[in-house]
Amino acid sequence: MQWETWFSIDSQQVLGISLSAIGFYLGLMVFTRLMGLRSFSKLSSHDFAMTVGIGSILASTVLSDTPSLSQGLFAVAVLFVIQGVISIIRRKVKPFKSLIDNQAIILMAHGEYLWDNLKEANLSTSDV
């Protein structure tokens, strides 16, 4: 590989990346408005998976010719639908809720660290 190609970008690439990023951004705003802010809350494992999936699709769509912007937005729409279905199921089927949701852990009370809880969460005091 030549060093010139490593650092180069032409005007067509700039335009393509810019339009893809703008289109993806607008699409995310529409999807988030329709499905709610929970999509990026990371309150549970499926929320976290949603955030990682969207980031991956965003990177692939904006920085590459494939997938196209339409394909990337469709993939994100599918993720939003899946998350919406899972959210409905977890509200209606209580055993499913305990499988999906993370249990809250109190890490500090009355100014004191709860060492057993920190250990269970695999966190240090500097993380808190």
C-alpha positions as CSV (number, residue, x, y, z in Angstrom):
1,M,0.0,0.0,0.0
2,Q,1.3,3.4,-0.8
3,W,1.3,6.1,1.9
4,E,-0.5,8.6,-0.3
5,T,-3.6,6.4,-0.6
6,W,-3.6,5.8,3.2
7,F,-4.1,9.5,3.9
8,S,-6.0,10.6,0.9
9,I,-9.7,11.3,0.4
10,D,-11.3,12.7,-2.7
11,S,-14.3,15.1,-3.0
12,Q,-16.6,12.3,-4.1
13,Q,-15.8,10.3,-0.9
14,V,-16.3,13.4,1.2
15,L,-19.7,14.0,-0.3
16,G,-20.7,10.3,0.1
17,I,-19.6,10.1,3.7
18,S,-21.3,13.5,4.5
19,L,-24.6,12.5,2.9
20,S,-24.6,9.1,4.5
21,A,-23.8,10.5,7.9
22,I,-26.5,13.2,7.6
23,G,-29.0,10.6,6.3
24,F,-28.2,8.1,9.1
25,Y,-28.4,10.9,11.7
26,L,-31.8,12.0,10.5
27,G,-33.0,8.4,10.4
28,L,-31.9,7.8,14.0
29,M,-33.7,10.9,15.1
30,V,-36.9,9.6,13.5
31,F,-36.5,6.1,14.9
32,T,-35.8,7.4,18.4
33,R,-38.8,9.7,18.3
34,L,-41.0,6.8,17.3
35,M,-39.6,4.2,19.8
36,G,-38.5,6.5,22.6
37,L,-35.2,7.3,24.4
38,R,-35.0,3.8,25.9
39,S,-33.2,2.7,22.7
40,F,-30.0,4.2,24.0
41,S,-30.5,3.9,27.8
42,K,-28.4,0.7,28.4
43,L,-30.6,-0.3,31.3
44,S,-30.6,-3.9,30.2
45,S,-28.6,-6.3,28.1
46,H,-30.9,-5.8,25.1
47,D,-30.5,-2.0,25.4
48,F,-26.8,-2.4,25.4
49,A,-26.9,-4.8,22.4
50,M,-29.1,-2.2,20.6
51,T,-26.5,0.5,21.1
52,V,-23.6,-1.6,20.0
53,G,-25.5,-2.9,16.9
54,I,-26.5,0.6,15.8
55,G,-22.9,1.8,16.2
56,S,-21.6,-1.0,14.1
57,I,-24.2,-0.4,11.4
58,L,-23.5,3.3,11.5
59,A,-19.8,2.8,10.9
60,S,-20.3,0.3,8.1
61,T,-22.9,2.5,6.4
62,V,-21.1,5.8,6.6
63,L,-17.6,4.7,5.8
64,S,-18.3,2.1,3.0
65,D,-20.2,1.8,-0.2
66,T,-21.8,-1.3,1.1
67,P,-24.2,-1.4,2.8
68,S,-26.0,1.5,1.2
69,L,-27.7,4.2,3.3
70,S,-31.1,2.5,2.6
71,Q,-29.8,-0.9,3.7
72,G,-28.2,0.6,6.9
73,L,-31.4,2.5,7.8
74,F,-33.4,-0.7,7.2
75,A,-31.1,-2.7,9.4
76,V,-31.4,-0.1,12.2
77,A,-35.2,0.0,11.8
78,V,-35.2,-3.8,12.2
79,L,-33.2,-3.4,15.5
80,F,-35.7,-0.8,16.7
81,V,-38.6,-3.2,15.9
82,I,-36.8,-6.1,17.7
83,Q,-36.2,-3.9,20.7
84,G,-39.9,-2.8,20.7
85,V,-41.1,-6.3,20.6
86,I,-38.8,-7.4,23.4
87,S,-39.9,-4.4,25.5
88,I,-43.6,-5.4,25.0
89,I,-42.8,-9.1,25.9
90,R,-40.8,-8.2,29.0
91,R,-43.7,-6.0,30.2
92,K,-46.3,-8.7,29.7
93,V,-44.3,-11.9,30.6
94,K,-42.8,-11.5,34.1
95,P,-40.4,-14.4,33.9
96,F,-39.0,-13.0,30.6
97,K,-38.4,-9.6,32.4
98,S,-36.0,-11.2,34.9
99,L,-34.0,-12.8,32.1
100,I,-33.6,-9.5,30.2
101,D,-33.3,-6.8,32.9
102,N,-30.2,-6.1,34.9
103,Q,-30.7,-6.1,38.6
104,A,-29.8,-2.9,40.3
105,I,-26.9,-3.1,42.8
106,I,-26.4,-0.5,45.5
107,L,-22.7,0.3,45.6
108,M,-22.7,2.9,48.3
109,A,-24.9,3.8,51.2
110,H,-24.6,6.6,53.8
111,G,-21.2,7.5,52.5
112,E,-19.8,4.0,52.8
113,Y,-18.9,1.6,50.0
114,L,-20.7,-1.8,50.0
115,W,-17.6,-3.9,49.3
116,D,-19.5,-7.2,48.6
117,N,-21.7,-5.4,46.1
118,L,-18.7,-3.7,44.4
119,K,-17.1,-7.2,44.2
120,E,-20.3,-8.6,42.7
121,A,-20.4,-5.8,40.1
122,N,-16.7,-6.2,39.4
123,L,-16.1,-2.5,40.1
124,S,-13.5,-0.6,42.0
125,T,-14.0,2.5,44.1
126,S,-12.5,4.6,41.3
127,D,-15.3,3.3,39.0
128,V,-17.9,4.7,41.3
